[in-house]
Amino acid sequence: MAVTVVGSVAIDDIETPFNKTGEVLGGSATYFSLAASFLTDVKIIGVVGSDFGRDYLKIFKDRSIDAKGIKIENGKTFKWKGRYGYDMSDPETIATELGVFSSFKPKIPHNSKTDMLFLANIDPDIQFDALKQMDAPRLTALDTMNFWIKGKKEKLYKVIELTDVFIINESEARLLTGESSIFLCAKTILKSGAKILILKRGAYGATMFAENKFFMVPAYPLENVIDPTGAGDSFAGGFLGYIDNTGDMTFDNLKKALVFGNIMASFAVEGFSVDRFLSVKNGEIKDRFKKFREITYFEELPEGLL
């Protein structure tokens, strides 16, 4: 089994109140791939420019990520420069240079047409094209952002209709549906075709909705958040990587997948760029899963009470 991800591979320049980077590896497909690679095989489809360093490609190779789907074209790699405030929430975009990503047209290789598919945060037209190239994917999942909701809502809904899992944050869900209640948001989105809705809630964790069911988990407790870039994509990598590893789509197993999503997101924010993923050990992942059980488990009411 494997997960194929279609999305951006980028060079980031990040500034927080405490530090700033030079040019570092980033992109939605990058974070997703590294997070998922701890749990399952990953194939990445994207495009980079001739300026993309071989040391970056080695990072994928070292994690046994199949990067043959990353095309190298003449020109510049997609670059994003952003700045975070003290609350480490939504970043201020200082500059965006699309480079070769502006003409990105993914081609799904034949050996990936039945994989689990994750469509990272990119143009809904590109997502739709990638979906149409699949034969019989085991599961399809989708991410998006405010920019596409405002500019291409109609096309986005067409992609949602063909997607099993839709992953967005609360403000995006409200913008998409026009509803204020997250439960009404979920009801509207699930009627649009998605079978499962995941609402990312940042420092407050995540909530999952399916037909007549919902489940929520807190974020993993961290003392220091270094760089929130890529947390959402890392969450998706942990969530889908666990599902692909287990092959179990029952709601009880999806609860565990939601926990693994939060775990991988917690690692992503502990360092700049993808640095923390380069040092994560399997034992650390198991420890955080145990910690989640400790902080979310409680016994039944005592007999006779109420």
Backbone torsions as a table, in degrees:
resi	resn	phi	psi	omega
1	MET	NA	155.8	-179.8
2	ALA	-159.2	160.4	173.1
3	VAL	-114.6	129.3	172.8
4	THR	-102.2	132.1	179.2
5	VAL	-117.5	134.8	175.6
6	VAL	-114.6	121.1	-178.2
7	GLY	179.8	-162.6	-174.8
8	SER	-90.5	143.0	167.5
9	VAL	-118.9	119.2	-165.7
10	ALA	-135.2	171.3	170.6
11	ILE	-114.4	122.9	-177.4
12	ASP	-107.7	153.4	171.2
13	ASP	-129.6	108.9	-167.3
14	ILE	-117.7	137.0	176.7
15	GLU	-128.5	131.7	172.8
16	THR	-121.7	172.8	178.0
17	PRO	-63.2	-13.0	-172.1
18	PHE	-110.6	-19.8	-176.8
19	ASN	-169.4	172.8	172.2
20	LYS	-149.7	154.1	-177.9
21	THR	-100.2	172.7	162.1
22	GLY	-90.7	-139.9	176.4
23	GLU	-84.8	125.2	-177.0
24	VAL	-133.6	162.5	-179.2
25	LEU	-68.0	135.2	178.0
26	GLY	-151.2	-161.4	179.3
27	GLY	105.9	145.3	-176.0
28	SER	-61.6	-43.4	-179.1
29	ALA	-67.8	-30.9	179.2
30	THR	-64.3	-53.2	-178.7
31	TYR	-63.0	-43.9	179.0
32	PHE	-57.8	-48.0	-175.6
33	SER	-61.3	-46.0	-177.8
34	LEU	-65.4	-39.8	179.0
35	ALA	-66.6	-44.8	-177.1
36	ALA	-70.5	-26.7	-173.4
37	SER	-65.6	-16.8	176.5
38	PHE	-75.3	-14.5	-171.9
39	LEU	-119.4	-24.5	-176.5
40	THR	-159.7	175.8	175.6
41	ASP	-77.4	142.6	-175.7
42	VAL	-130.4	138.2	172.6
43	LYS	-120.9	132.7	-175.1
44	ILE	-115.6	133.4	178.4
45	ILE	-121.1	119.5	-178.8
46	GLY	-164.8	-167.6	179.7
47	VAL	-143.8	141.2	175.5
48	VAL	-134.3	166.1	179.1
49	GLY	-91.3	176.5	-179.9
50	SER	-69.1	-10.3	178.0
51	ASP	-87.6	-1.6	-175.7
52	PHE	-74.5	123.4	-173.0
53	GLY	-70.3	143.6	177.1
54	ARG	-65.3	-25.4	178.1
55	ASP	-66.2	-29.8	175.6
56	TYR	-69.0	-43.3	177.9
57	LEU	-62.2	-32.7	179.2
58	LYS	-65.1	-31.0	177.7
59	ILE	-59.6	-43.4	177.2
60	PHE	-64.6	-44.6	-179.2
61	LYS	-60.5	-42.2	-178.3
62	ASP	-64.7	-25.3	177.4
63	ARG	-96.2	11.5	179.6
64	SER	58.8	31.9	175.3
65	ILE	-86.2	130.2	178.7
66	ASP	-75.3	105.5	-176.3
67	ALA	-105.8	17.1	179.6
68	LYS	-65.0	-19.8	179.4
69	GLY	-83.6	1.3	175.4
70	ILE	-87.7	110.9	178.6
71	LYS	-82.5	139.2	175.5
72	ILE	-108.1	116.3	-177.3
73	GLU	-118.1	157.2	175.9
74	ASN	-65.3	128.3	-179.2
75	GLY	134.1	-165.4	-175.8
76	LYS	-99.9	143.6	173.9
77	THR	-71.2	145.9	174.7
78	PHE	-51.3	128.8	-179.3
79	LYS	-127.1	138.5	177.1
80	TRP	-130.6	133.1	176.2
81	LYS	-120.7	124.8	-177.3
82	GLY	-139.7	160.1	-178.8
83	ARG	-131.6	132.8	177.4
84	TYR	-104.2	145.5	172.8
85	GLY	-88.0	-173.6	-175.9
86	TYR	-65.9	-26.5	-179.7
87	ASP	-81.5	-5.9	175.6
88	MET	55.2	32.8	178.3
89	SER	-95.4	-127.2	-176.3
90	ASP	-65.0	129.3	-179.3
91	PRO	-79.8	156.9	171.3
92	GLU	-89.5	124.5	178.0
93	THR	-81.7	119.8	179.7
94	ILE	-88.5	-40.8	-179.4
95	ALA	-158.0	144.8	174.4
96	THR	-133.2	126.2	176.2
97	GLU	-124.7	107.9	-174.5
98	LEU	-68.7	-34.6	-179.0
99	GLY	55.8	-135.6	-177.1
100	VAL	-68.6	-15.3	179.5
101	PHE	-67.9	-20.1	-178.2
102	SER	-64.7	-22.8	179.7
103	SER	-116.5	23.9	-177.2
104	PHE	-65.3	125.2	174.7
105	LYS	-132.3	99.5	-174.6
106	PRO	-66.4	144.0	173.6
107	LYS	-122.3	117.3	-179.1
108	ILE	-82.7	117.3	178.9
109	PRO	-66.0	156.7	-175.5
110	HIS	-57.5	-37.7	-176.4
111	ASN	-76.2	2.9	178.5
112	SER	-115.3	-1.3	-171.7
113	LYS	-72.3	-9.7	175.1
114	THR	-116.7	6.1	177.7
115	ASP	-67.4	167.7	162.2
116	MET	-68.7	138.9	-173.7
117	LEU	-122.3	130.0	171.9
118	PHE	-115.9	122.7	176.5
119	LEU	-99.2	102.6	-177.3
120	ALA	-70.6	179.9	-173.9
121	ASN	-69.7	90.2	177.2
122	ILE	-140.6	177.5	-179.5
123	ASP	-51.6	128.7	178.6
124	PRO	-56.6	-28.7	176.3
125	ASP	-64.0	-39.7	178.1
126	ILE	-69.4	-41.3	178.1
127	GLN	-60.9	-43.6	-179.7
128	PHE	-63.1	-42.5	178.8
129	ASP	-61.8	-43.2	179.3
130	ALA	-64.3	-41.7	178.9
131	LEU	-60.6	-41.1	-177.6
132	LYS	-68.1	-18.8	178.8
133	GLN	-83.2	-13.2	-178.4
134	MET	-77.6	149.8	177.2
135	ASP	-92.0	-69.0	-180.0
136	ALA	-143.1	70.6	-178.5
137	PRO	-62.3	142.0	-179.9
138	ARG	-66.8	-31.6	-179.8
139	LEU	-162.0	142.4	175.6
140	THR	-122.6	139.3	-179.2
141	ALA	-136.0	151.9	-169.2
142	LEU	-139.1	140.7	171.8
143	ASP	-125.1	159.5	176.8
144	THR	-156.5	-170.6	179.8
145	MET	-152.0	172.0	-177.3
146	ASN	-55.1	-38.8	-176.9
147	PHE	-57.6	-44.2	-178.6
148	TRP	-76.8	-31.5	177.5
149	ILE	-64.4	-41.4	-179.9
150	LYS	-72.9	-38.2	-172.1
151	GLY	-95.6	-25.8	-175.3
152	LYS	-141.2	47.5	-175.6
153	LYS	-60.8	-43.0	-177.5
154	GLU	-61.5	-44.7	179.8
155	LYS	-69.4	-36.0	178.5
156	LEU	-61.0	-41.9	178.5
157	TYR	-62.8	-33.2	177.0
158	LYS	-65.9	-36.0	177.3
159	VAL	-70.9	-42.7	178.4
160	ILE	-57.8	-39.3	-179.3
161	GLU	-58.7	-28.8	-177.2
162	LEU	-99.6	5.9	-171.2
163	THR	-111.3	142.8	178.6
164	ASP	-82.6	-42.6	-175.0
165	VAL	-124.4	127.5	178.7
166	PHE	-115.8	123.1	-175.5
167	ILE	-118.5	114.4	177.9
168	ILE	-145.5	177.5	175.4
169	ASN	-99.6	172.8	-172.7
170	GLU	-62.0	-44.4	-178.2
171	SER	-64.7	-35.4	177.5
172	GLU	-67.4	-38.2	178.7
173	ALA	-63.9	-40.8	179.1
174	ARG	-67.3	-40.0	179.1
175	LEU	-65.3	-41.2	-177.5
176	LEU	-66.6	-42.0	-172.4
177	THR	-98.7	-20.9	-175.5
178	GLY	79.0	7.9	179.6
179	GLU	-98.6	150.9	178.5
180	SER	-94.0	-34.0	180.0
181	SER	-80.4	134.1	179.5
182	ILE	-66.8	-25.6	178.7
183	PHE	-72.1	-37.9	175.7
184	LEU	-71.0	-35.4	174.5
185	CYS	-58.1	-48.2	-178.7
186	ALA	-62.0	-43.2	-179.6
187	LYS	-59.8	-43.1	-179.8
188	THR	-66.4	-44.9	-176.8
189	ILE	-68.0	-40.7	179.7
190	LEU	-66.2	-29.6	175.1
191	LYS	-69.6	-20.3	-177.7
192	SER	-79.7	-8.1	175.8
193	GLY	131.1	-31.7	179.7
194	ALA	-64.6	139.4	179.6
195	LYS	-87.4	-27.6	-177.7
196	ILE	-134.7	133.5	175.5
197	LEU	-117.1	129.2	174.5
198	ILE	-113.6	122.9	175.0
199	LEU	-104.0	113.8	175.5
200	LYS	-76.5	135.9	-175.6
201	ARG	-125.0	21.9	175.3
202	GLY	59.1	-123.2	-178.0
203	ALA	-67.6	-7.2	-178.9
204	TYR	-104.3	3.8	175.0
205	GLY	99.9	-139.1	-176.7
206	ALA	-153.9	153.8	178.2
207	THR	-126.6	136.8	-179.8
208	MET	-116.3	135.4	177.9
209	PHE	-122.1	136.9	167.2
210	ALA	-134.6	-178.1	-177.3
211	GLU	-59.8	117.1	177.8
212	ASN	61.9	19.4	179.8
213	LYS	-141.6	149.5	169.0
214	PHE	-151.7	158.5	-177.5
215	PHE	-152.7	140.7	179.2
216	MET	-134.2	148.4	175.7
217	VAL	-131.5	150.1	176.6
218	PRO	-77.1	169.2	171.0
219	ALA	-73.9	155.6	176.9
220	TYR	-69.1	132.5	-177.1
221	PRO	-69.9	121.3	-179.3
222	LEU	-124.5	143.0	176.5
223	GLU	-79.1	-36.6	-176.7
224	ASN	-134.2	129.1	171.8
225	VAL	-106.1	118.1	-175.5
226	ILE	-89.8	-47.0	-175.3
227	ASP	-154.4	109.9	-176.8
228	PRO	-76.5	-5.5	-177.7
229	THR	-56.9	131.0	175.9
230	GLY	83.4	3.4	-177.8
231	ALA	-62.9	-43.0	-179.1
232	GLY	-65.1	-40.2	178.6
233	ASP	-69.6	-35.8	176.7
234	SER	-67.0	-38.3	174.6
235	PHE	-57.1	-49.1	-179.7
236	ALA	-60.9	-38.5	178.7
237	GLY	-62.6	-44.0	177.9
238	GLY	-65.9	-42.3	-178.5
239	PHE	-63.0	-53.6	-176.8
240	LEU	-74.9	-32.9	177.2
241	GLY	-61.2	-41.2	178.9
242	TYR	-66.4	-43.2	179.2
243	ILE	-61.6	-43.6	-179.3
244	ASP	-65.5	-37.1	-179.9
245	ASN	-65.2	-41.9	-174.7
246	THR	-89.9	-26.8	-177.4
247	GLY	65.9	22.5	-173.0
248	ASP	-117.9	116.0	-177.8
249	MET	-104.6	15.6	175.4
250	THR	-66.3	154.7	-176.6
251	PHE	-63.8	-35.4	178.2
252	ASP	-62.6	-37.6	178.6
253	ASN	-74.3	-32.6	176.8
254	LEU	-64.0	-29.1	175.5
255	LYS	-61.4	-44.5	178.1
256	LYS	-64.9	-37.8	178.1
257	ALA	-61.2	-37.8	178.6
258	LEU	-63.2	-39.1	176.8
259	VAL	-63.5	-45.2	179.7
260	PHE	-63.4	-33.3	174.8
261	GLY	-60.7	-45.2	178.9
262	ASN	-66.3	-36.1	179.0
263	ILE	-62.9	-48.3	-177.7
264	MET	-67.8	-33.6	175.4
265	ALA	-64.9	-35.7	-179.2
266	SER	-65.7	-34.7	176.2
267	PHE	-69.3	-40.4	-176.0
268	ALA	-57.5	-38.4	-173.0
269	VAL	-85.0	-2.8	-177.1
270	GLU	-85.1	0.4	177.7
271	GLY	-155.0	166.0	175.1
272	PHE	-73.2	146.4	177.1
273	SER	54.8	-136.8	-178.3
274	VAL	-99.8	14.1	-172.0
275	ASP	-54.7	-43.0	-175.6
276	ARG	-64.5	-35.0	179.9
277	PHE	-64.9	-23.0	-178.1
278	LEU	-75.5	-12.1	-178.9
279	SER	-119.4	-3.6	-178.0
280	VAL	-65.3	135.8	176.4
281	LYS	-110.0	151.8	-179.6
282	ASN	-56.7	-35.6	179.2
283	GLY	-61.7	-34.1	178.4
284	GLU	-66.9	-38.2	178.5
285	ILE	-64.6	-44.7	177.7
286	LYS	-61.6	-40.2	179.5
287	ASP	-62.7	-40.2	-179.1
288	ARG	-71.5	-32.4	175.4
289	PHE	-64.1	-43.0	177.4
290	LYS	-61.8	-39.8	179.0
291	LYS	-63.7	-39.9	177.0
292	PHE	-60.1	-41.9	179.4
293	ARG	-62.9	-39.4	-179.0
294	GLU	-65.2	-41.4	-173.6
295	ILE	-85.6	-8.5	-178.5
296	THR	-117.8	-7.7	-176.8
297	TYR	-93.9	140.9	170.7
298	PHE	-149.1	157.1	-175.5
299	GLU	-77.7	168.6	172.7
300	GLU	-66.2	163.1	175.7
301	LEU	-62.2	145.7	175.6
302	PRO	-59.2	145.2	179.8
303	GLU	-59.2	131.8	176.7
304	GLY	94.1	-14.8	178.8
305	LEU	-77.7	129.2	-177.3
306	LEU	62.1	NA	NA
